[in-house]
């Protein structure tokens, strides 16, 4: 077991901008009164059996359950109970007192990885991180549609409908490749479930396990503790090459001019061709450097250097120098999968403050959406929050088509073809209090404006992995969009009510949609 205050700092990658003021206030109080550091119980299970025993133990049966794998949630949804628990008095009946009754499962000790060369599958424990999975996958000469953050938890990413901007158009979503999972339910029961399309079928448990399996792969953090996942890998030959073109725009006006041309290229040359043979991601940093990253799949039969020539021409026309031109530098899937690890590892703060938001469209974005993106998504918070990046990605392809004829996963990410997120980040110790307030207000204003465009084809914060679930209620996304449709939303709520009627699993991004 662990004291929550120190554990919170160690296991939380970044602090939500919505919680920064409260964090500073309570952290100061805890410094003045060391006794206030008493907290929720944090445990470190080593097996599925141990998780089952913890959840069924009479001593814990009234406790809410929070599960932490990588600690990357932008809302601190699972780690925050440990920090808040230091502020309440026992038996006070306050929200903080309720959080003292929380049992937090830190899954870091469940980090086994087993590769089955015969079936081409990899089984990962509930605490495995992307760095570890990528290394195992590369050793097996295989590929997977993973995210770019090395310390992101695989299970948390999969259960919340995680996307892959680099590989998803060719390999689908990682959740679509799950063939089997092991989950501990709220009462301690263990279920081993398999994909309906797999040869194994549904194993153990009672009727309705097929729906439980599906619900776990989009809203699983609300359903139980997933202690292992078995994932179908793809041969590494599915990836041909990839790399980046880096354009130093220096000023916002130049960046917008170049981005307009780059987005036109993305629509016409990357999104429209079918079947998809490339993916593209455009990242804009706070100093208005624009990084265009392209991945070329095995179905691409052209010359990558010639393919990106229009982007080079666009930079020249905008008077923006190209400072790096290495569009084929990634010679293997692992080169591409690990290419941002050093950059992400370098994003630190005291604490690092972060707010994640996303917008997207089901098809090719129209001019109105692109104008909004350039006018509002590239806000003044870019200059005020110096670690901020804006990412624009192509999705769709295999991720939208699904896998093996299975029903679509209950996540809005399945429907998205064009995706943009803003990751507003800064070191709290280097930004003035007034700027912090204006950053938060501006971000909230941008999301409010984005919601006004929902009737014009724009989805807002529909992604369980790229949204801010602790935002004010008026800014929260539409539940049908979050789960990819009303039918999926109804399924998730029904499964939640069946398997967790007392709502023990309440610390997850979907809490607002389960009533």
Beta strands, then each sheet from edge to edge (+ up, - down):
strand 1: 15-16
strand 2: 41-43
strand 3: 64-68
strand 4: 102-106
strand 5: 113-116
strand 6: 121-125
strand 7: 142-143
strand 8: 178-184
strand 9: 190-194
strand 10: 225-232
strand 11: 234-235
strand 12: 239-248
strand 13: 278-285
strand 14: 289-297
strand 15: 321-330
strand 16: 352-361
strand 17: 389-394
strand 18: 418-427
strand 19: 459-460
sheet 1: 1+ 16+ 18- 17+ 13- 14+ 12- 15+
sheet 2: 1+ 16+ 19-
sheet 3: 2+ 4+ 3+
sheet 4: 5+ 6- 10+ 8- 9+
sheet 5: 7+ 11-
end
